[in-house]
């Protein structure tokens, strides 16, 4: 916790957020600076810094900004509990959906046609099969995140079986291990076909 007021630049650096994100939070009324300097720079108090830490915590849990505003604007802990229960239910639905996708992928991988076409399923063929099955790039990224979190050894074996080189496998697994399933982010290497040399 900060012991004195800090500028937006200092707060951005300390929190790891972009200055534009803090300005966006200000526009939403989610995190407004408590004061201004003589030069009219935004100044954030220790209480503001604590509030930002709460916002970041809820964001890591995948809670939308609108609901975070409701939680922070209500002194009643019941609001936070209700929002978190809804988020938990949403995660359970997402996990169920991911498991259905995994079962679909396993069925597709076992198809005789794929095995006859080539003994080894490549990354490009896997991407094509997933897209043909109706999975979006975001769904494929979420699938990788859950695969890494639930079965890291099997995920490694799967990536190796696609003929992906070790450096890319390391990148994919590190990204998937750190990624937030709610904000699957951007990791084109997982879902994009291999670029020709």
Backbone torsions as a table, in degrees:
resi	resn	phi	psi	omega
1	UNK	NA	136.4	178.9
2	UNK	-71.5	147.5	180.0
3	UNK	-100.5	-5.8	179.7
4	UNK	-146.2	165.7	178.8
5	UNK	-63.2	145.5	-179.9
6	UNK	-128.8	155.4	178.2
7	UNK	-79.9	169.2	179.9
8	UNK	-63.8	-35.9	179.0
9	UNK	-64.3	-44.1	179.1
10	UNK	-64.6	-42.5	-179.7
11	UNK	-65.7	-40.5	178.7
12	UNK	-61.0	-45.5	-178.8
13	UNK	-64.6	-43.4	-177.5
14	UNK	-67.4	-34.5	-175.9
15	UNK	-89.2	-16.4	-176.3
16	UNK	78.6	12.1	178.7
17	UNK	-99.8	155.7	176.4
18	UNK	-73.4	149.0	176.3
19	UNK	-56.9	-37.9	-180.0
20	UNK	-63.2	-32.3	177.5
21	UNK	-65.7	-43.7	178.9
22	UNK	-65.0	-37.5	176.8
23	UNK	-65.7	-37.0	177.3
24	UNK	-65.0	-43.3	176.9
25	UNK	-60.5	-36.9	177.6
26	UNK	-63.5	-46.2	-179.4
27	UNK	-62.0	-34.8	178.9
28	UNK	-76.0	-12.9	-174.7
29	UNK	79.9	12.5	-177.1
30	UNK	-80.5	-37.5	-179.9
31	UNK	-145.7	98.0	179.4
32	UNK	-102.9	140.2	177.5
33	UNK	-65.7	145.4	-178.5
34	UNK	-77.2	-18.8	-177.9
35	UNK	-158.2	-174.3	178.4
36	UNK	-135.4	147.9	176.2
37	UNK	-79.8	176.3	177.4
38	UNK	-61.0	-27.7	179.0
39	UNK	-91.7	10.9	178.1
40	UNK	70.6	21.6	173.4
41	UNK	-78.1	143.2	176.0
42	UNK	-63.4	137.7	176.4
43	UNK	-124.8	129.4	-178.5
44	UNK	-107.5	128.7	-178.1
45	UNK	-81.5	168.6	174.2
46	UNK	-55.7	-35.3	177.4
47	UNK	-66.0	-37.2	177.1
48	UNK	-64.2	-40.6	179.0
49	UNK	-62.8	-42.8	177.2
50	UNK	-60.9	-40.9	179.9
51	UNK	-63.1	-41.1	178.5
52	UNK	-63.6	-38.0	177.4
53	UNK	-61.1	-38.8	177.2
54	UNK	-66.0	-43.1	179.1
55	UNK	-58.8	-46.5	-179.0
56	UNK	-63.4	-38.3	178.5
57	UNK	-61.9	-47.7	179.8
58	UNK	-66.3	-35.5	178.2
59	UNK	-63.9	-39.7	178.5
60	UNK	-62.7	-26.7	177.3
61	UNK	-84.3	-2.1	177.8
62	UNK	83.7	16.4	179.8
63	UNK	-78.0	128.9	179.2
64	UNK	-62.7	152.7	-177.7
65	UNK	-58.3	-38.5	-179.1
66	UNK	-60.4	-40.8	-179.3
67	UNK	-76.0	-30.5	174.8
68	UNK	-62.5	-41.2	178.0
69	UNK	-60.2	-39.5	178.5
70	UNK	-64.6	-42.8	-179.2
71	UNK	-62.4	-48.9	-175.0
72	UNK	-73.4	-21.0	-179.2
73	UNK	-90.0	-2.0	-176.4
74	UNK	-122.2	122.0	-179.5
75	UNK	-70.5	-15.5	-178.1
76	UNK	-79.3	123.4	179.0
77	UNK	-64.3	-16.1	-179.6
78	UNK	-62.7	-31.8	178.9
79	UNK	-64.4	-47.6	179.7
80	UNK	-60.7	-43.7	-178.6
81	UNK	-62.9	-42.0	-179.5
82	UNK	-65.2	-42.8	179.4
83	UNK	-63.8	-44.4	-178.5
84	UNK	-67.2	-34.6	176.2
85	UNK	-63.8	-42.4	177.9
86	UNK	-62.7	-40.7	-179.8
87	UNK	-65.1	-40.5	178.4
88	UNK	-62.3	-43.2	178.1
89	UNK	-62.7	-39.9	178.5
90	UNK	-64.1	-41.5	178.2
91	UNK	-63.4	-40.4	178.5
92	UNK	-62.1	-39.4	177.4
93	UNK	-65.8	-40.9	179.3
94	UNK	-63.4	-41.7	179.7
95	UNK	-64.0	-42.5	177.3
96	UNK	-60.2	-42.1	179.9
97	UNK	-64.7	-42.0	178.9
98	UNK	-64.1	-37.9	178.3
99	UNK	-66.0	-38.4	176.0
100	UNK	-62.8	-41.1	178.3
101	UNK	-63.5	-40.3	178.3
102	UNK	-61.1	-43.9	179.3
103	UNK	-62.7	-38.9	178.0
104	UNK	-63.0	-43.4	-179.6
105	UNK	-63.8	-42.8	179.4
106	UNK	-60.5	-42.7	179.1
107	UNK	-62.5	-42.8	-179.5
108	UNK	-64.7	-40.1	-179.3
109	UNK	-66.8	-25.5	-178.5
110	UNK	-87.5	-5.2	-178.0
111	UNK	-62.5	135.5	-179.4
112	UNK	-61.1	-35.0	-177.5
113	UNK	-60.6	-42.0	179.8
114	UNK	-66.0	-41.3	-178.2
115	UNK	-68.7	-36.5	179.2
116	UNK	-70.5	-33.7	-179.2
117	UNK	-63.5	-39.4	179.1
118	UNK	-164.6	136.9	-179.2
119	UNK	-61.3	-30.7	-177.2
120	UNK	-113.5	127.3	175.2
121	UNK	-82.2	121.4	-179.3
122	UNK	-89.2	169.1	177.2
123	UNK	-58.6	-45.1	-178.3
124	UNK	-61.9	-40.4	179.0
125	UNK	-68.0	-38.6	178.4
126	UNK	-61.2	-46.1	178.8
127	UNK	-59.7	-43.6	-179.3
128	UNK	-63.9	-41.7	179.4
129	UNK	-63.9	-43.6	-179.2
130	UNK	-63.2	-42.3	178.9
131	UNK	-65.5	-39.4	178.7
132	UNK	-64.7	-29.3	178.8
133	UNK	-80.6	-2.5	176.2
134	UNK	94.8	8.2	179.6
135	UNK	-82.2	133.2	175.4
136	UNK	-80.6	168.1	177.2
137	UNK	-61.6	-38.0	179.4
138	UNK	-63.1	-41.6	178.8
139	UNK	-65.1	-38.3	178.2
140	UNK	-66.1	-38.9	178.2
141	UNK	-64.3	-43.7	178.8
142	UNK	-62.7	-36.5	178.2
143	UNK	-61.2	-45.0	178.3
144	UNK	-62.3	-41.4	-179.7
145	UNK	-60.0	-48.5	-178.5
146	UNK	-67.4	-39.0	178.9
147	UNK	-59.5	-46.1	-179.0
148	UNK	-65.5	-40.1	-177.2
149	UNK	-72.1	-37.3	-174.3
150	UNK	-89.9	-37.5	-176.0
151	UNK	-141.6	71.5	-175.0
152	UNK	-59.8	-39.3	-179.2
153	UNK	-66.6	-42.3	178.7
154	UNK	-66.7	-34.9	177.4
155	UNK	-62.6	-44.2	177.5
156	UNK	-58.4	-48.2	-178.9
157	UNK	-62.0	-39.7	179.7
158	UNK	-63.0	-45.7	-179.0
159	UNK	-64.8	-39.6	176.9
160	UNK	-62.2	-40.7	-177.7
161	UNK	-64.2	-21.8	178.5
162	UNK	-83.1	-2.3	179.3
163	UNK	77.8	20.3	179.5
164	UNK	-78.6	139.4	-177.8
165	UNK	-71.3	160.1	-173.1
166	UNK	-59.0	-39.0	-178.5
167	UNK	-63.3	-42.1	-179.7
168	UNK	-70.8	-38.3	177.1
169	UNK	-60.1	-44.8	179.3
170	UNK	-59.5	-43.7	179.8
171	UNK	-62.8	-46.0	-179.0
172	UNK	-61.5	-46.7	-176.2
173	UNK	-68.9	-39.0	177.7
174	UNK	-64.7	-42.9	179.0
175	UNK	-62.9	-46.8	-176.6
176	UNK	-64.2	-36.2	-178.6
177	UNK	-68.0	-32.4	-176.5
178	UNK	-94.3	-15.5	-171.8
179	UNK	-70.4	152.3	175.0
180	UNK	-94.8	118.2	-177.7
181	UNK	-58.6	-26.7	179.5
182	UNK	-73.4	-34.1	176.2
183	UNK	-120.1	82.8	-169.2
184	UNK	-64.1	-14.6	170.3
185	UNK	72.9	-156.2	-171.7
186	UNK	-130.0	110.9	175.6
187	UNK	-141.3	79.0	-172.9
188	UNK	-60.0	-26.2	-175.6
189	UNK	-60.7	-27.8	-176.5
190	UNK	-74.2	-41.7	-168.4
191	UNK	-109.8	-4.4	-178.8
192	UNK	-98.9	143.8	176.0
193	UNK	-61.2	155.5	178.5
194	UNK	-64.2	132.4	178.4
195	UNK	-72.4	136.8	177.1
196	UNK	-67.9	146.8	179.6
197	UNK	-73.1	NA	NA
